[in-house]
Amino acid sequence: MKRLSLELKIMLCFTAMFVFVMVATLPIKYLIISNDLYTNAKSLLQSEAERIAEMLVYAEGRVRLDSDVDLIAETGTYIAVYSNNNVLRSGALPQSFDLAVKPQFGNIYTTKSDGHKWIVYDYNLFRNGENVGWIRAAKSLDAVSDIMEKFNSMILKVIPIYIVMTLLGWIFIKRILSPVIQITKTARQIGQGDLSKRINFEGSHDQVGILAETLDEMLDNLEDSFNREKRFSSDVSHELKTPVTAIIVNAEEALSGDKSADEYKESLETILKESRKLNSLIAQLLMMARSKDGNYKHEMELLDISMLTKTIVDGLSDGEENPDIFISSDIEEGIIMLVDQTLYMRLIINLIDNALKYNTPGGWVKLSLIKSKNNVSLSVEDNGIGISKENLPRIWERFFKADQSSINSSPGLGLSIVKWIAELHGGTVHAKSELGKGSCFEIGFVIKSVCINKSLKSQQESPQ
């Protein structure tokens, strides 16, 4: 049964149900119809006999019908009137009826005669308490037999009709299940590595059609996810290969022969720089991996983000990497919010680092932090090289870099981490940019007073 096709299973179930209905109901229907016909015939026979008894004439000690002719009722009932010594006085029975049948008074019974079946009712006649004769009423059951034969014939005719219906049902079921066959075929092709295959069902928009459409949407998402993961793996290997190659080259150069102290120092500085870059890249990759699988355990605490932000900006302003780029800030004091301090610092550093790397000599970077009611707006603006309109929607993707030719640029993880950190804190990200005129990155947070009150209460209750 496990190896049978779905349409064959449906047909077998349909056939089994039909056979069950035929076996269970048709004999019952046959018995009910047959019993009703016989009951009606007996009832009609008895009423006819009693009606004829009222028409009898008693004269000269004998009983007879008021008309000395054979009586055949419209209902097919034959009547014969006998004396008490079994002499026929009036009426007649058909020639096919066996006159030797002994009477069974008071009972309605059946008998066969000359290939015909009859029901018979023998009825005693009394006058002034004296038996003066009896009546025999006989009715042919040929009509009942004809009806039952027609019923049997109808049953036999149903079988070929059912066979035709089965064939039509088979075609109909195959047509209904065609999308399922198409889905199976597509799934096998996808299993062999072709993620571009789709069902593209063009039938009716029923449950099967909705299923096919949903599977196509799922396959689109899977293909997109697979391509992103494939691109991610390629980008990771490329980004890791670059600093590792630089470290190896400088180490081999330092070991290739006698070098001066300054040459050794230059090689070590390059190795240190590339090692730091590699370490930063690994840390960001680890953070991205944890953010993706949900294993990053953030520790939210109530902090004065105004003071924290100012400390970060001051630290970056004193850096020696970009001495010709001016960093300024406009920070509203006293903004308190529930944040993960490590992640919040990473968000600020990544935004400013991104603004510095894509700036121009003599440029500027400005950070603003403003509160309005329960909303906090953080923005980092610069007058650097800017971003084109076609690349702007993609800047939040992992490893996306508008300038793919620059091997010394950042790996393209900074803004994707910014977006993840902002969303982790219930915030939103937005970017505005224009080529040659700079960029502005805005992060919006909502301060939840209920959470702040609970945090304050928790800090007050905690032991000092």
Secondary structure, DSSP 8 states (H G I E B T S, - for coil): -TTS-HHHHHHHHHHHHHHHHHHHHHHHHHHHHHHHHHHHHHHHHHHHHHHHHTTEEEETTEEEESS-S--B-TTSEEEEEE-TTS-EEEE---TTS-TT----BT-EEEEEETTEEEEEEEEEEEETTEEEEEEEEEEE-HHHHHHHHHHHHHHHHHHHHHHHHHHHHHHHHHHHTHHHHHHHHHHHHHHTT-TT------S-SSHHHHHHHHHHHHHHHHHHHHHHHHHHHHHHHHHHHHHHHHHHHHHHHHHSS---HHHHHHHHHHHHHHHHHHHHHHHHHHHHHHHHHT-----EEEEEHHHHHHHHHHHHHT-SSSTTSEEEEEE-TT-EEEEEHHHHHHHHHHHHHHHHHT--TT-EEEEEEEEETTEEEEEEEE-SS---TTTGGGTTSTT--S-TT-TTS--S-HHHHHHHHHHHTT-EEEEEEETTTEEEEEEEEE--HHHHHHHHHHHHHS--
